[in-house]
Amino acid sequence: MKIEKKTWPELFQKILDGDKTFDLRLADFECNRGDILVLREYNSKTKEYTGRVMEKKVTFVLKSKDVNFWPKEDVKKYGFQVISFK
């Protein structure tokens, strides 16, 4: 399945350069391993697509509503970070 999503220019470029190898999204759509993520660069200031598009094959999806690894106070203080590695 192909899934189209907007991506801000600074993040689009990091993906294009190979520096960003993950995406954090609200899980309000179905996405599975093997799907194709079609990323369309979108300028939020002009409210227009730039015309740059790339496709990435989904290799892993982690879905969660509750992450209970840490105390809620720590989550509120520090938040979460997603770490990608090769």
DSSP file (Angstrom, degrees, kcal/mol; ACC not computed):
  #  RESIDUE AA STRUCTURE BP1 BP2  ACC     N-H-->O    O-->H-N    N-H-->O    O-->H-N    TCO  KAPPA ALPHA  PHI   PSI    X-CA   Y-CA   Z-CA
    1    1 A M              0   0    0      0, 0.0    35,-2.8     0, 0.0     2,-0.5   0.000 360.0 360.0 360.0 141.6    0.0    0.0    0.0
    2    2 A K  E     -a   36   0A   0     33,-0.2     2,-0.5    35,-0.1    35,-0.2  -0.859 360.0-167.2 -99.4 133.5    1.2    3.5   -0.7
    3    3 A I  E     -a   37   0A   0     33,-2.9    35,-3.4    -2,-0.5     2,-0.4  -0.983   7.4-151.7-123.7 121.1    0.7    6.1    2.0
    4    4 A E  E     +a   38   0A   0     -2,-0.5     2,-0.3    33,-0.2    35,-0.2  -0.801  21.0 170.0 -98.2 133.3    1.1    9.8    1.2
    5    5 A K  E     -a   39   0A   0     33,-2.7    35,-2.8    -2,-0.4     2,-0.2  -0.988  32.9-115.8-140.7 148.3    2.2   12.3    3.9
    6    6 A K  E     -a   40   0A   0     -2,-0.3     2,-0.4    33,-0.2    35,-0.2  -0.524  29.5-168.8 -75.2 148.4    3.4   15.9    4.2
    7    7 A T  E     -a   41   0A   0     33,-2.1    35,-2.7    -2,-0.2    -2,-0.0  -0.984  23.5-118.0-141.4 131.4    6.9   16.5    5.4
    8    8 A W    >>  -     0   0    0     -2,-0.4     4,-2.8    33,-0.2     3,-0.5  -0.333  32.2-111.9 -65.3 149.3    8.4   19.9    6.4
    9    9 A P  H 3> S+     0   0    0      0, 0.0     4,-2.4     0, 0.0     5,-0.2   0.855 114.2  51.7 -52.8 -44.3   11.3   21.0    4.2
   10   10 A E  H 3> S+     0   0    0      1,-0.2     4,-1.3     2,-0.2     5,-0.1   0.873 115.7  41.6 -66.2 -34.5   14.0   20.7    6.9
   11   11 A L  H <> S+     0   0    0     -3,-0.5     4,-2.1     2,-0.2    -1,-0.2   0.867 111.3  56.1 -77.1 -37.1   13.0   17.1    7.7
   12   12 A F  H  X S+     0   0    0     -4,-2.8     4,-2.6     1,-0.2    -2,-0.2   0.927 108.5  48.2 -57.0 -46.2   12.5   16.2    4.0
   13   13 A Q  H  X S+     0   0    0     -4,-2.4     4,-2.6     1,-0.2     6,-0.2   0.887 108.7  53.1 -65.3 -39.5   16.1   17.3    3.4
   14   14 A K  H  X>S+     0   0    0     -4,-1.3     5,-1.8     2,-0.2     6,-1.7   0.873 111.9  46.0 -64.1 -36.4   17.5   15.3    6.3
   15   15 A I  H ><5S+     0   0    0     -4,-2.1     3,-1.0     4,-0.2    -2,-0.2   0.925 112.3  50.9 -68.6 -44.7   15.7   12.2    5.0
   16   16 A L  H 3<5S+     0   0    0     -4,-2.6    -2,-0.2     1,-0.3    -1,-0.2   0.877 110.1  49.7 -59.3 -40.2   17.0   12.9    1.5
   17   17 A D  H 3<5S-     0   0    0     -4,-2.6    -1,-0.3    -5,-0.2    -2,-0.2   0.606 115.7-116.5 -75.9 -12.1   20.6   13.3    2.8
   18   18 A G  T <<5S+     0   0    0     -3,-1.0    -3,-0.2    -4,-0.5    -2,-0.1   0.505  87.3 112.0  89.2   4.8   20.2    9.9    4.7
   19   19 A D  S   <S+     0   0    0     -5,-1.8     2,-0.6    -6,-0.2    -4,-0.2   0.813  71.6  53.4 -79.3 -31.0   20.6   11.5    8.1
   20   20 A K        +     0   0    0     -6,-1.7    -2,-0.2    -9,-0.1    -1,-0.2  -0.923  57.3 167.4-110.4 114.7   17.0   10.8    9.2
   21   21 A T        +     0   0    0     -2,-0.6     2,-0.3    -3,-0.1    64,-0.1  -0.075  59.1  51.3-119.4  32.4   16.0    7.2    8.9
   22   22 A F        -     0   0    0     62,-0.1     2,-0.3    60,-0.0    62,-0.1  -0.945  62.0-146.7-153.6 169.3   12.8    7.2   10.9
   23   23 A D        -     0   0    0     -2,-0.3     2,-0.6     2,-0.1    -2,-0.0  -0.980   5.8-151.1-145.9 137.0    9.5    9.1   11.1
   24   24 A L        +     0   0    0     -2,-0.3     2,-0.3    58,-0.0    -2,-0.0  -0.943  30.8 163.0-108.8 119.3    7.3    9.8   14.1
   25   25 A R        -     0   0    0     -2,-0.6     2,-0.2     0, 0.0    -2,-0.1  -0.942  46.4 -99.3-135.0 153.3    3.6   10.2   13.2
   26   26 A L        -     0   0    0     -2,-0.3     2,-1.8     1,-0.1     3,-0.2  -0.564  41.0-123.4 -64.4 135.3    0.3   10.1   15.0
   27   27 A A  S    S+     0   0    0     -2,-0.2    -1,-0.1     1,-0.2     4,-0.1  -0.271  73.1 124.5 -84.0  53.7   -1.1    6.6   14.4
   28   28 A D        +     0   0    0     -2,-1.8     2,-0.3     2,-0.1    -1,-0.2   0.180  68.0  48.4 -97.3  16.3   -4.3    7.9   12.8
   29   29 A F  S    S-     0   0    0     -3,-0.2     2,-0.4     2,-0.0   -26,-0.0  -0.974  92.4 -98.4-148.4 157.9   -3.7    5.8    9.7
   30   30 A E        +     0   0    0     -2,-0.3     2,-0.3     2,-0.0    -2,-0.1  -0.648  44.3 168.2 -81.4 131.9   -2.8    2.2    8.9
   31   31 A C        +     0   0    0     -2,-0.4     2,-0.3    -4,-0.1    -2,-0.0  -0.978   4.8 174.9-146.7 129.8    0.9    1.5    8.2
   32   32 A N    >   -     0   0    0     -2,-0.3     3,-2.3   -31,-0.1    26,-0.2  -0.913  42.0 -77.7-136.2 160.2    2.6   -1.8    8.0
   33   33 A R  T 3  S+     0   0    0     -2,-0.3    26,-0.2     1,-0.3     3,-0.1  -0.310 117.9  29.2 -54.2 133.7    6.0   -3.3    7.1
   34   34 A G  T 3  S+     0   0    0     24,-3.0    -1,-0.3     1,-0.4    25,-0.1   0.162  90.3 124.7  97.3 -17.8    6.4   -3.4    3.3
   35   35 A D    <   -     0   0    0     -3,-2.3    23,-3.1    22,-0.1     2,-0.5  -0.264  62.3-120.5 -66.8 162.1    4.2   -0.3    2.7
   36   36 A I  E     -aB   2  57A   0    -35,-2.8   -33,-2.9    21,-0.2     2,-0.7  -0.941  16.9-150.9-108.8 123.0    5.6    2.6    0.7
   37   37 A L  E     -aB   3  56A   0     19,-3.5    19,-2.3    -2,-0.5     2,-0.8  -0.847   7.6-158.0 -93.8 115.7    5.6    5.9    2.4
   38   38 A V  E     -aB   4  55A   0    -35,-3.4   -33,-2.7    -2,-0.7     2,-0.6  -0.855   9.8-161.1 -96.4 110.2    5.3    8.7   -0.1
   39   39 A L  E     -aB   5  54A   0     15,-2.9    15,-2.1    -2,-0.8     2,-0.5  -0.834   5.3-167.8-100.1 121.1    6.8   11.9    1.4
   40   40 A R  E     -aB   6  53A   0    -35,-2.8   -33,-2.1    -2,-0.6    13,-0.2  -0.931  24.3-123.7-111.0 121.8    5.8   15.2   -0.1
   41   41 A E  E     -a    7   0A   0     11,-2.5     9,-2.1    -2,-0.5    10,-0.6  -0.444  33.0-171.7 -66.8 130.5    7.7   18.2    0.9
   42   42 A Y  E     - B   0  49A   0    -35,-2.7     2,-0.8     7,-0.2     7,-0.2  -0.989  20.4-144.5-132.4 126.4    5.3   20.8    2.3
   43   43 A N  E  >> - B   0  48A   0      5,-2.9     4,-1.6    -2,-0.4     5,-1.3  -0.804   9.2-165.8 -91.5 110.2    6.0   24.4    3.2
   44   44 A S  T  45S+     0   0    0     -2,-0.8    -1,-0.2     1,-0.2     5,-0.1   0.715  85.4  57.5 -71.1 -19.6    3.9   25.3    6.2
   45   45 A K  T  45S+     0   0    0      1,-0.2    -1,-0.2     3,-0.1    -2,-0.0   0.913 118.6  28.8 -75.8 -43.0    4.5   29.0    5.7
   46   46 A T  T  45S-     0   0    0      2,-0.2    -2,-0.2    -3,-0.1    -1,-0.2   0.579 100.9-132.2 -91.7 -10.8    3.2   29.2    2.2
   47   47 A K  T  <5 +     0   0    0     -4,-1.6     2,-0.3     1,-0.2    -3,-0.2   0.860  68.0 115.7  60.6  37.6    0.7   26.3    2.7
   48   48 A E  E   <S-B   43   0A   0     -5,-1.3    -5,-2.9     0, 0.0    -1,-0.2  -0.968  70.7-113.1-136.5 151.1    1.9   24.8   -0.6
   49   49 A Y  E     -B   42   0A   0     -2,-0.3    -7,-0.2    -7,-0.2    -8,-0.0  -0.586  20.5-144.9 -76.0 145.2    3.7   21.6   -1.7
   50   50 A T  E     -     0   0A   0     -9,-2.1    -8,-0.1    -2,-0.2    -1,-0.1   0.684  37.6-113.4 -85.7 -18.6    7.2   22.3   -3.1
   51   51 A G  E    S+     0   0A   0    -10,-0.6     2,-0.4     1,-0.4    -9,-0.1   0.199  77.2 124.9 103.0 -14.8    7.0   19.6   -5.7
   52   52 A R  E     +     0   0A   0    -11,-0.2   -11,-2.5     2,-0.0    -1,-0.4  -0.660  34.5 172.9 -82.7 134.5    9.7   17.4   -4.2
   53   53 A V  E     -B   40   0A   0     -2,-0.4     2,-0.3   -13,-0.2   -13,-0.2  -0.990  10.9-179.8-140.3 143.4    8.6   13.9   -3.5
   54   54 A M  E     -B   39   0A   0    -15,-2.1   -15,-2.9    -2,-0.3     2,-0.4  -0.983  17.1-140.8-140.7 156.0   10.4   10.7   -2.3
   55   55 A E  E     -B   38   0A   0     -2,-0.3     2,-0.4   -17,-0.2   -17,-0.2  -0.956  16.5-174.8-118.0 136.5    9.3    7.2   -1.6
   56   56 A K  E     -B   37   0A   0    -19,-2.3   -19,-3.5    -2,-0.4     2,-0.4  -0.994  23.8-127.4-130.8 135.6   10.6    5.1    1.3
   57   57 A K  E     -B   36   0A   0     -2,-0.4     2,-0.4   -21,-0.2   -21,-0.2  -0.688  27.8-122.9 -82.0 131.2    9.8    1.4    2.0
   58   58 A V        +     0   0    0    -23,-3.1   -24,-3.0    -2,-0.4     3,-0.1  -0.620  35.1 170.9 -76.3 123.4    8.5    0.8    5.6
   59   59 A T        +     0   0    0     -2,-0.4     2,-0.3     1,-0.3    -1,-0.2   0.618  65.2  13.0-107.8 -18.6   10.8   -1.7    7.3
   60   60 A F        -     0   0    0    -28,-0.1     2,-0.4     2,-0.0    -1,-0.3  -0.963  56.7-166.6-159.7 139.6    9.5   -1.4   10.9
   61   61 A V        -     0   0    0     -2,-0.3     2,-0.6    -3,-0.1   -28,-0.1  -0.994   2.2-169.0-131.8 126.3    6.4    0.0   12.6
   62   62 A L        -     0   0    0     -2,-0.4     2,-0.4     2,-0.0    -2,-0.0  -0.969  10.4-174.6-114.2 118.0    6.1    0.5   16.4
   63   63 A K        +     0   0    0     -2,-0.6     2,-0.3   -36,-0.0    -2,-0.0  -0.927  11.9 157.5-114.0 136.9    2.6    1.4   17.5
   64   64 A S        -     0   0    0     -2,-0.4   -37,-0.2     1,-0.1     3,-0.1  -0.980  30.2-180.0-157.4 143.5    1.8    2.3   21.1
   65   65 A K  S    S+     0   0    0     -2,-0.3     2,-0.5     1,-0.3    -1,-0.1   0.648  85.3  40.4-107.1 -33.4   -0.8    4.1   23.2
   66   66 A D        -     0   0    0      2,-0.0     2,-0.7     0, 0.0    -1,-0.3  -0.967  57.4-177.4-123.6 120.6    0.7    3.5   26.5
   67   67 A V        +     0   0    0     -2,-0.5     3,-0.4    -3,-0.1    -3,-0.0  -0.923  10.5 169.9-113.7 103.3    4.4    3.6   27.3
   68   68 A N        +     0   0    0     -2,-0.7    -1,-0.1     1,-0.2     4,-0.1  -0.026  43.1 106.5-106.5  29.6    4.7    2.7   30.9
   69   69 A F  S    S+     0   0    0      2,-0.1    -1,-0.2     1,-0.0    -2,-0.0   0.774  82.0  37.0 -77.3 -25.8    8.5    2.2   31.1
   70   70 A W  S    S-     0   0    0     -3,-0.4    -3,-0.1     1,-0.0     5,-0.0  -0.876  95.3 -89.9-128.0 155.8    9.0    5.5   33.0
   71   71 A P    >>  -     0   0    0      0, 0.0     4,-1.9     0, 0.0     3,-0.7  -0.364  37.4-121.7 -61.1 143.0    7.2    7.4   35.8
   72   72 A K  H 3> S+     0   0    0      1,-0.2     4,-2.5     2,-0.2     5,-0.2   0.823 112.2  59.4 -56.8 -33.5    4.7    9.9   34.4
   73   73 A E  H 3> S+     0   0    0      2,-0.2     4,-2.0     1,-0.2    -1,-0.2   0.896 106.2  47.1 -63.7 -39.5    6.5   12.7   36.2
   74   74 A D  H <>>S+     0   0    0     -3,-0.7     4,-3.2     2,-0.2     5,-0.5   0.898 111.4  50.9 -68.1 -40.5    9.7   11.9   34.3
   75   75 A V  H  X5S+     0   0    0     -4,-1.9     4,-2.3     1,-0.2    -2,-0.2   0.919 111.4  48.2 -62.3 -43.2    7.9   11.8   31.0
   76   76 A K  H  <5S+     0   0    0     -4,-2.5    -1,-0.2     1,-0.2    -2,-0.2   0.890 117.1  43.0 -64.0 -38.6    6.3   15.2   31.7
   77   77 A K  H  <5S+     0   0    0     -4,-2.0    -2,-0.2    -5,-0.2    -1,-0.2   0.916 133.0  16.3 -73.3 -45.0    9.7   16.6   32.6
   78   78 A Y  H  <5S-     0   0    0     -4,-3.2    -3,-0.2     1,-0.2    -2,-0.2   0.729  87.5-154.9-105.8 -26.6   11.8   15.1   29.8
   79   79 A G     << -     0   0    0     -4,-2.3     2,-0.3    -5,-0.5    -1,-0.2  -0.342  33.9 -64.0  76.3-166.5    9.4   13.9   27.1
   80   80 A F        -     0   0    0     -2,-0.1     2,-0.3     2,-0.0    -5,-0.0  -0.789  38.7-161.2-114.7 158.8   10.3   11.1   24.7
   81   81 A Q        -     0   0    0     -2,-0.3     2,-0.5     2,-0.0    -2,-0.0  -0.994  13.7-139.3-137.0 144.6   13.0   10.8   22.0
   82   82 A V        -     0   0    0     -2,-0.3     2,-0.5   -60,-0.0   -60,-0.0  -0.890  18.6-160.8-100.8 129.3   13.1    8.4   19.1
   83   83 A I        -     0   0    0     -2,-0.5     2,-0.4     2,-0.0    -2,-0.0  -0.949   4.3-166.8-115.6 125.6   16.6    7.0   18.5
   84   84 A S        +     0   0    0     -2,-0.5     2,-0.3   -62,-0.1   -62,-0.1  -0.845  10.7 175.9-108.5 146.6   17.4    5.5   15.1
   85   85 A F              0   0    0     -2,-0.4    -2,-0.0   -64,-0.1     0, 0.0  -0.978 360.0 360.0-148.0 161.0   20.5    3.4   14.5
   86   86 A K              0   0    0     -2,-0.3    -1,-0.1     0, 0.0    -2,-0.0   0.350 360.0 360.0-111.4 360.0   22.2    1.4   11.7
